[in-house]
Amino acid sequence: MCPSSPPASPRLRVLSGIQPSGQLHLGNYFGSIRPNLEWMGKAEQSLFFIADLHALTTVHDAAALRQARADIILDYLACGFDPAKALLFEQSKIPEHTELLWILSTITPMGLLERAVSYKDKVQQGIAATAGLFTYPVLMAADILLYDVDTVPVGRDQKQHVEIARDLALKFNNAFGETLKVPEPQIRAEVAVVPGTDGRKMSKSYGNVIPLFGDEKAVTKAIMGIQTDSRGAKDPKDPDTCPVFQLHRLFRSKGEAEALSGEYRKGLSYAEAKKRLLAAYMGFFGAMRAHRSSLRAADAAEVLRHGNERAHELAAKTMQRVRKAVGLL
C-alpha cells in the first residue's frame, strides 16, 4: 500500500521563488535575487520560479500582473540568471502546484496556519484577510515539496514557511508512507536591511523604493529624494542614523565605508552624499541595466518554454507518488 520512497540522489537541488508584484528594487536585489543566484554555482540543480499564484493575494489588476510577470523574467536574466545552469519557470503553468495544495490542505491543522506570523503581519499592513492569504503557507509547501528539493534558501522572515513545509511533509509521510522529501531551510547570511527613501525598510507597499531597471530620471529622483534630518550642509552628521550612508555600504568595501563615515562626521553634505550614491548605484548596475535594455520578449519565452517543460516533468513524478499514496491511482 505504501509507495516507494523518492529515489536517493547525490545531487543537491535548491529551490527559490519570487513574486511578480511590481517593479524590482534595490532591496529585492540585495535581499533575495543576488544571494539566490549565487546558488547556481554551488548546487547541482537550481530551480527558480515566478510565484504568480502567490501574487494573486495582493495583485488584483490583470494587466499589472501580466506586465510584472513579463518584466521579472527579463530582470532575472539581466541580473545574471543563466538558463544553462538553472531552471526558471512559472508557478501557474504547473497545475500540480494547486493539486498538491489541495491534498496537503486536507491534512493541515488549522492551528498550524493560525500561528503563521506572515499572515498576521500582512493583515496588519492592510492586506485583506482572505482564504488565499491564510492558506499561503500550504501553497508554499506544495511549491517546495513538488520538486524533491534538498534545501530552500530563505531569509529569517521566511524560515517559518519552510518549517511548515517540513511539518506537512512529515505529517503526510506518517499518514501515507514515505512519499515526500523533507527539505532543510538554508538561512541566508544576514544582509543589512535595505532602507527605503523614507528610512523604513524598502518595500513596494511603502512606496519608498529605488528601482533596479527604472529609467535614469526615476532612479535619480528616488535617490536625491531620500529623507534626511535637518542638519546644515557643513554640520557634522551621524552616518549610523543616515539612510543614505546605509545604502552606500551596499556598494563599498569596509575600508571605503569607514572613510566615508569620517567624512560624514567632518560635515559632508547630504546633497554630496546622495550624488555619490547615485554614481555608485549607476556604476554597480550599469552593465545589468544595459543588458536589460537589450533583452526582448523572445529571450524570456525560450527560457520559460524549457523551464516550464522540465519543471512539469519533475512535478509530475512527485504527484504520481502522491496520488498513489492517497488512493487516487
C-alpha positions as CSV (number, residue, x, y, z in Angstrom):
1,M,0.0,0.0,0.0
2,C,2.9,2.4,0.7
3,P,4.5,3.9,-2.3
4,S,8.2,3.7,-2.9
5,S,10.4,6.4,-1.4
6,P,11.7,9.2,-3.5
7,P,14.9,8.0,-5.3
8,A,18.0,8.9,-3.5
9,S,20.2,11.3,-5.4
10,P,23.7,12.7,-4.8
11,R,22.6,15.9,-6.5
12,L,21.9,19.0,-4.3
13,R,18.7,20.5,-5.6
14,V,17.8,24.0,-4.4
15,L,14.5,26.0,-5.0
16,S,13.7,29.6,-4.6
17,G,10.9,31.9,-5.9
18,I,9.9,35.5,-6.3
19,Q,6.5,37.2,-6.6
20,P,5.8,39.3,-9.7
21,S,4.1,42.0,-7.6
22,G,5.7,45.1,-9.2
23,Q,9.0,46.6,-10.4
24,L,12.1,45.1,-8.8
25,H,14.0,47.4,-6.5
26,L,17.3,47.6,-4.7
27,G,16.0,45.7,-1.6
28,N,14.9,42.8,-3.8
29,Y,18.4,42.6,-5.4
30,F,20.5,42.6,-2.2
31,G,18.0,40.8,0.0
32,S,16.9,38.0,-2.4
33,I,18.0,38.0,-6.0
34,R,21.8,38.1,-5.6
35,P,22.0,35.5,-2.8
36,N,19.6,33.2,-4.6
37,L,21.5,33.4,-7.9
38,E,24.7,32.6,-6.1
39,W,23.4,29.0,-5.7
40,M,23.8,28.5,-9.4
41,G,27.5,27.9,-8.8
42,K,27.0,25.8,-5.6
43,A,24.1,23.4,-6.2
44,E,24.0,20.7,-8.8
45,Q,20.5,21.9,-9.8
46,S,18.9,25.3,-9.0
47,L,15.2,25.9,-9.6
48,F,13.7,29.4,-9.7
49,F,10.0,30.0,-10.1
50,I,7.8,33.0,-10.7
51,A,5.3,32.9,-7.9
52,D,2.4,34.3,-9.9
53,L,-0.3,32.4,-8.0
54,H,1.0,33.8,-4.7
55,A,0.9,37.3,-6.2
56,L,-2.9,37.0,-6.6
57,T,-3.2,37.5,-2.8
58,T,-2.2,41.2,-3.3
59,V,-2.3,42.0,-7.1
60,H,-5.9,42.3,-8.4
61,D,-5.1,44.1,-11.7
62,A,-4.8,41.6,-14.6
63,A,-2.8,44.0,-16.8
64,A,-0.4,44.8,-13.9
65,L,0.2,41.2,-13.2
66,R,0.9,40.4,-16.8
67,Q,3.4,43.2,-17.0
68,A,5.1,42.2,-13.8
69,R,5.4,38.6,-14.9
70,A,7.0,39.7,-18.2
71,D,9.3,42.1,-16.5
72,I,10.6,39.9,-13.8
73,I,11.8,37.2,-16.2
74,L,13.8,39.8,-18.1
75,D,15.0,41.3,-14.9
76,Y,16.3,38.0,-13.7
77,L,18.2,37.4,-16.9
78,A,19.7,40.9,-16.6
79,C,20.8,40.2,-13.0
80,G,22.7,37.1,-14.1
81,F,20.3,34.2,-14.3
82,D,21.9,31.6,-16.6
83,P,19.5,29.2,-18.3
84,A,22.4,26.8,-18.9
85,K,22.9,26.4,-15.2
86,A,19.4,26.5,-13.7
87,L,15.7,26.4,-14.5
88,L,13.3,29.3,-14.4
89,F,9.6,28.5,-14.6
90,E,6.1,29.9,-13.9
91,Q,4.2,28.5,-10.9
92,S,0.8,28.9,-12.7
93,K,1.9,26.8,-15.7
94,I,2.5,23.8,-13.5
95,P,-1.0,22.5,-12.4
96,E,0.5,20.1,-9.9
97,H,1.1,23.1,-7.6
98,T,-2.6,23.6,-6.9
99,E,-3.4,19.9,-6.9
100,L,-0.8,19.3,-4.2
101,L,-2.0,22.4,-2.4
102,W,-5.5,20.8,-2.0
103,I,-4.2,17.4,-0.9
104,L,-1.9,19.0,1.7
105,S,-4.7,21.2,2.9
106,T,-6.7,18.1,3.9
107,I,-4.0,17.2,6.5
108,T,-3.1,20.7,7.5
109,P,-4.1,21.6,11.1
110,M,-5.9,24.9,11.4
111,G,-3.7,25.8,14.4
112,L,-0.6,25.5,12.3
113,L,-1.8,28.2,9.9
114,E,-3.2,30.3,12.7
115,R,0.3,30.5,14.1
116,A,1.8,31.8,10.9
117,V,3.5,35.1,11.6
118,S,3.5,36.2,8.0
119,Y,-0.3,36.1,7.8
120,K,-0.7,38.3,10.8
121,D,1.9,40.7,9.6
122,K,0.3,41.1,6.2
123,V,-3.2,41.7,7.7
124,Q,-1.7,44.3,9.9
125,Q,-0.2,46.0,6.8
126,G,-3.8,46.3,5.4
127,I,-3.8,43.3,3.1
128,A,-7.3,41.7,3.0
129,A,-7.6,38.6,5.3
130,T,-8.6,36.2,2.5
131,A,-8.6,32.4,2.5
132,G,-5.9,32.6,-0.1
133,L,-3.7,34.7,2.2
134,F,-4.4,32.3,5.1
135,T,-3.5,29.2,3.1
136,Y,-0.5,30.8,1.5
137,P,1.9,28.6,3.6
138,V,0.2,25.5,2.2
139,L,0.8,26.6,-1.4
140,M,4.3,27.4,-0.5
141,A,4.7,23.9,1.0
142,A,3.4,22.5,-2.3
143,D,5.9,24.6,-4.3
144,I,8.7,23.2,-2.2
145,L,7.7,19.5,-1.9
146,L,6.8,19.0,-5.6
147,Y,10.5,19.1,-6.6
148,D,12.2,16.9,-4.1
149,V,14.5,19.7,-3.1
150,D,17.2,19.3,-0.6
151,T,17.3,22.9,0.7
152,V,15.4,26.2,0.4
153,P,17.5,29.3,0.9
154,V,15.4,31.9,2.7
155,G,15.7,34.9,5.0
156,R,14.8,34.6,8.6
157,D,11.4,36.1,7.9
158,Q,10.6,33.1,5.7
159,K,12.0,30.3,7.8
160,Q,8.7,29.5,9.4
161,H,7.2,28.8,5.9
162,V,9.9,26.2,5.2
163,E,9.3,24.7,8.7
164,I,5.6,24.4,7.8
165,A,6.5,22.6,4.6
166,R,8.7,20.2,6.7
167,D,5.8,19.6,9.1
168,L,3.4,18.9,6.3
169,A,5.8,16.5,4.6
170,L,6.4,14.6,7.8
171,K,2.6,14.5,8.6
172,F,1.9,13.3,5.0
173,N,4.6,10.6,5.2
174,N,3.3,9.4,8.6
175,A,-0.2,9.1,7.2
176,F,0.5,7.6,3.8
177,G,4.0,6.2,3.8
178,E,7.4,7.7,2.8
179,T,6.4,9.8,-0.2
180,L,7.6,13.4,0.1
181,K,11.2,14.5,0.6
182,V,11.7,16.6,3.8
183,P,13.6,19.8,2.9
184,E,16.0,21.7,5.0
185,P,15.9,25.5,5.3
186,Q,19.1,27.3,4.4
187,I,19.1,30.6,6.2
188,R,20.8,33.2,4.1
189,A,23.7,35.1,5.6
190,E,22.4,38.2,7.2
191,V,22.3,41.2,4.9
192,A,21.8,44.7,6.1
193,V,18.1,45.8,6.0
194,V,18.0,47.9,2.9
195,P,16.3,51.2,3.8
196,G,13.9,52.9,1.6
197,T,13.8,56.6,0.6
198,D,11.8,57.3,3.8
199,G,14.1,55.4,6.1
200,R,11.8,52.4,6.6
201,K,12.6,49.0,5.1
202,M,12.5,49.3,1.3
203,S,9.1,47.9,0.2
204,K,6.7,48.3,-2.7
205,S,3.9,48.5,-0.2
206,Y,5.5,51.6,1.4
207,G,6.2,53.3,-2.0
208,N,9.8,54.1,-0.9
209,V,11.8,52.1,-3.4
210,I,14.7,52.7,-5.7
211,P,14.0,50.8,-8.9
212,L,16.6,48.5,-10.4
213,F,15.7,49.0,-14.0
214,G,13.6,52.2,-14.0
215,D,14.7,55.0,-16.3
216,E,17.6,57.1,-15.1
217,K,15.3,60.0,-14.2
218,A,13.2,57.8,-11.9
219,V,16.4,56.4,-10.2
220,T,17.8,59.9,-9.8
221,K,14.6,61.3,-8.3
222,A,14.4,58.4,-5.8
223,I,18.0,58.7,-4.6
224,M,18.1,62.5,-4.5
225,G,14.7,62.5,-2.6
226,I,15.9,60.2,0.2
227,Q,14.7,61.8,3.5
228,T,17.4,63.1,5.9
229,D,17.4,65.2,9.0
230,S,17.6,69.0,9.2
231,R,21.3,69.3,9.8
232,G,23.1,72.0,7.8
233,A,25.3,71.2,4.8
234,K,28.5,71.7,6.7
235,D,27.3,70.3,10.1
236,P,28.9,67.1,11.5
237,K,26.5,64.2,10.8
238,D,25.9,60.7,12.2
239,P,26.4,58.1,9.5
240,D,24.8,55.4,11.6
241,T,21.4,57.1,11.5
242,C,21.5,58.2,7.9
243,P,19.7,56.0,5.3
244,V,22.0,57.5,2.5
245,F,25.1,56.1,4.3
246,Q,23.4,52.7,4.9
247,L,22.8,52.5,1.2
248,H,26.4,53.5,0.4
249,R,27.5,50.5,2.5
250,L,25.9,48.1,0.0
251,F,28.3,49.3,-2.7
252,R,31.5,50.0,-0.7
253,S,34.2,47.9,0.9
254,K,34.6,48.1,4.7
255,G,37.6,50.5,4.3
256,E,35.7,52.7,1.9
257,A,32.7,52.8,4.2
258,E,34.9,53.8,7.2
259,A,36.4,56.6,5.1
260,L,33.0,57.9,4.1
261,S,31.9,57.7,7.8
262,G,34.8,60.0,8.7
263,E,33.7,62.5,6.0
264,Y,30.2,62.4,7.5
265,R,31.5,63.3,10.9
266,K,33.5,66.2,9.4
267,G,30.5,67.7,7.7
268,L,29.9,66.1,4.3
269,S,26.7,67.5,2.9
270,Y,23.7,65.2,2.3
271,A,23.4,66.5,-1.2
272,E,27.0,65.4,-1.9
273,A,26.4,62.0,-0.3
274,K,23.4,61.5,-2.5
275,K,25.3,62.4,-5.6
276,R,28.0,59.9,-4.8
277,L,25.3,57.3,-4.0
278,L,23.7,57.9,-7.4
279,A,27.2,57.5,-9.1
280,A,27.8,54.2,-7.2
281,Y,24.4,52.9,-8.0
282,M,24.8,53.6,-11.7
283,G,28.3,52.1,-11.7
284,F,27.2,48.9,-10.0
285,F,24.1,48.3,-12.1
286,G,25.3,49.9,-15.3
287,A,26.1,46.6,-17.1
288,M,22.9,45.0,-15.8
289,R,20.8,47.9,-17.0
290,A,22.5,47.8,-20.4
291,H,21.9,44.1,-20.7
292,R,18.2,44.6,-19.6
293,S,17.6,47.1,-22.3
294,S,18.9,44.7,-24.9
295,L,16.6,41.8,-23.9
296,R,13.4,41.0,-25.8
297,A,10.3,39.1,-25.0
298,A,11.6,36.2,-27.3
299,D,14.5,35.8,-24.9
300,A,12.2,35.2,-22.0
301,A,9.9,33.0,-24.0
302,E,12.6,30.5,-24.8
303,V,13.9,30.3,-21.2
304,L,10.4,29.8,-19.9
305,R,9.5,27.2,-22.5
306,H,12.4,25.0,-21.4
307,G,11.9,25.7,-17.7
308,N,8.2,25.1,-17.7
309,E,8.6,21.8,-19.6
310,R,11.3,20.5,-17.3
311,A,9.6,21.7,-14.1
312,H,6.4,19.9,-15.2
313,E,8.3,16.7,-15.7
314,L,9.7,16.9,-12.2
315,A,6.4,17.9,-10.6
316,A,4.5,15.1,-12.4
317,K,6.8,12.4,-11.0
318,T,6.1,13.6,-7.4
319,M,2.4,13.8,-8.0
320,Q,2.4,10.3,-9.4
321,R,3.7,9.1,-6.0
322,V,1.3,11.4,-4.1
323,R,-1.8,10.2,-6.0
324,K,-0.8,6.6,-5.5
325,A,-0.2,7.2,-1.8
326,V,-3.6,8.7,-1.1
327,G,-5.5,6.3,-3.3
328,L,-6.2,8.5,-6.3
329,L,-4.5,5.9,-8.6
